[in-house]
């Protein structure tokens, strides 16, 4: 008998929801990190041009 049959049926329908939530959370974290890195880089460039 295949052991995969023992997997609870409830995990199937919720798997895409977990992927979507994970994608949104990852996107927010990545966006915030990218924003601050870009801001620091822009500040460094501006400061180097002014000095």
C-alpha positions in Angstrom: 0.0 0.0 0.0 1.2 3.5 -0.8 2.2 5.4 2.4 1.1 8.8 0.9 -2.5 7.8 1.4 -2.0 8.5 5.1 -1.5 12.2 4.5 -4.4 14.1 5.9 -6.8 15.3 3.2 -7.0 18.8 4.8 -3.4 19.7 3.9 -4.2 19.6 0.2 -6.6 22.5 -0.1 -4.6 24.8 2.2 -1.3 24.2 0.5 -1.8 27.0 -2.1 -2.9 29.4 0.6 0.4 28.8 2.4 2.3 29.5 -0.8 0.4 32.7 -1.4 0.8 34.0 2.1 4.5 33.0 2.0 4.9 34.8 -1.3 3.2 38.0 0.0 5.3 38.0 3.2 8.5 37.4 1.3 7.6 40.1 -1.2 7.0 42.6 1.6 10.2 41.7 3.4 12.2 41.9 0.1 10.6 45.2 -0.8 11.4 46.8 2.5 15.0 45.5 2.4 15.4 46.7 -1.2 13.9 50.1 -0.3 16.4 50.7 2.5 19.4 49.4 0.5 18.4 51.7 -2.3 18.0 54.6 0.0 21.3 54.1 1.6 23.0 53.7 -1.8 21.3 56.9 -3.0 22.4 58.8 0.1 25.9 57.6 -0.3 26.0 58.7 -4.0 24.5 62.1 -3.1 26.9 62.6 -0.3 29.9 61.7 -2.4 28.8 64.1 -5.2 28.3 67.0 -2.7 31.7 66.6 -1.0 
